[in-house]
Amino acid sequence: MPRFTTSHIRALLLAVALVAALAALPSPTPAQDFPPDVVRGKAVYQRHCLSCHGAGGWGDGPDAAALRVPPANFHRFKSFLKSDEELLRTIEHGIVFSPMHSWQGQLSETERQDALAYIRLLVQQGR
């Protein structure tokens, strides 16, 4: 049976204290550790999304009629049920075989989250 010396016990206690201290640290924060800004989101939406999705998010933008696959109408129940993570993934990576292309590399994560916040506000206001 191994014998534990005082130095072994101190090292073990130190290791336990270190693990406890690390566990108490806050988890890594996402890139945007502050609430999304709907004013900035509106500007992003107007610059990059309005032409297809329309001013009110109804999928009736000026370019929508020319698209083979209609843009999302954010007021439809199907869109409303999507989580923020699903919508952000769509904004980031686009949708295969549709005009919705990837915005990753063109919009920062903050801009994508701000645009999503504005889209959610449009839907809540019913505009």
C-alpha positions in Angstrom: 0.0 0.0 0.0 1.5 3.4 -1.0 2.3 5.8 1.7 1.3 9.4 1.2 3.6 12.0 2.6 2.7 15.5 3.7 4.1 16.9 0.4 1.8 14.4 -1.6 -1.2 15.6 0.3 -0.3 19.2 -0.2 0.1 18.6 -4.0 -3.2 16.8 -4.1 -5.0 19.6 -2.3 -3.3 22.2 -4.5 -4.5 20.3 -7.6 -8.1 20.1 -6.2 -8.0 23.8 -5.4 -6.8 24.6 -8.9 -9.5 22.5 -10.6 -12.1 24.2 -8.4 -10.8 27.6 -9.3 -10.8 26.8 -13.0 -14.4 25.5 -12.7 -15.5 28.7 -11.1 -14.2 30.8 -14.0 -16.9 32.0 -16.4 -17.2 30.0 -19.6 -15.8 31.6 -22.8 -18.0 34.3 -24.1 -19.2 34.4 -27.6 -17.8 36.9 -30.1 -20.6 39.3 -29.2 -20.8 39.5 -25.4 -23.3 42.4 -25.5 -26.9 42.5 -26.7 -27.4 42.8 -30.5 -28.1 46.3 -31.7 -31.3 46.6 -33.8 -30.4 50.0 -35.1 -27.2 48.6 -36.6 -29.2 45.5 -37.6 -31.6 47.7 -39.6 -28.8 49.2 -41.5 -27.3 45.8 -42.3 -30.7 44.5 -43.3 -31.4 47.5 -45.5 -28.0 47.2 -47.2 -27.9 43.4 -47.7 -31.3 41.8 -47.2 -34.1 44.2 -48.2 -33.7 43.6 -52.0 -34.9 40.0 -51.6 -36.8 39.8 -48.3 -38.5 43.2 -48.6 -38.7 46.2 -46.2 -41.0 44.3 -43.9 -39.5 40.9 -44.2 -42.4 39.5 -46.2 -40.2 38.0 -48.9 -41.4 40.7 -51.4 -38.3 42.7 -52.1 -37.7 44.4 -55.4 -35.5 41.4 -56.6 -37.8 38.7 -55.3 -40.0 38.3 -58.4 -36.9 37.4 -60.5 -35.7 34.6 -58.2 -36.5 31.0 -59.0 -36.6 30.2 -55.3 -38.6 32.8 -53.4 -36.9 34.4 -50.4 -38.0 33.6 -46.9 -41.1 35.4 -45.6 -40.0 35.9 -41.9 -43.7 36.2 -40.9 -44.5 32.7 -41.9 -45.0 30.3 -38.9 -42.2 28.1 -40.3 -39.7 31.0 -40.1 -41.0 32.1 -36.8 -40.4 28.7 -35.2 -36.7 28.6 -36.2 -34.2 29.3 -33.4 -31.8 32.1 -33.6 -29.0 29.5 -34.1 -30.8 28.1 -37.1 -31.3 31.5 -38.6 -27.7 32.6 -37.9 -26.5 29.3 -39.5 -28.6 30.1 -42.6 -27.2 33.7 -42.8 -23.6 32.3 -42.3 -23.8 29.4 -44.8 -26.7 30.2 -47.1 -29.1 27.6 -48.5 -28.0 25.2 -51.2 -29.8 25.5 -54.6 -31.3 28.8 -53.6 -30.4 32.5 -54.1 -29.6 32.7 -50.3 -25.9 32.8 -50.4 -23.4 32.7 -47.5 -22.7 36.0 -45.7 -19.8 34.6 -43.8 -16.7 36.6 -44.7 -18.9 39.4 -45.9 -20.6 40.3 -42.6 -19.0 40.0 -39.2 -20.6 37.9 -36.6 -21.8 41.1 -34.8 -23.4 42.3 -38.0 -25.1 38.9 -38.6 -26.5 38.9 -35.0 -27.6 42.6 -35.3 -29.4 41.7 -38.5 -31.1 38.8 -36.9 -32.2 41.0 -34.0 -33.8 43.4 -36.5 -35.5 40.6 -38.3 -37.0 39.4 -35.0 -38.2 42.9 -34.3 -39.8 43.2 -37.7 -41.8 40.0 -37.1 -42.8 41.1 -33.6 -44.1 44.4 -34.9 -45.8 42.7 -37.8 -44.4 45.2 -40.3 
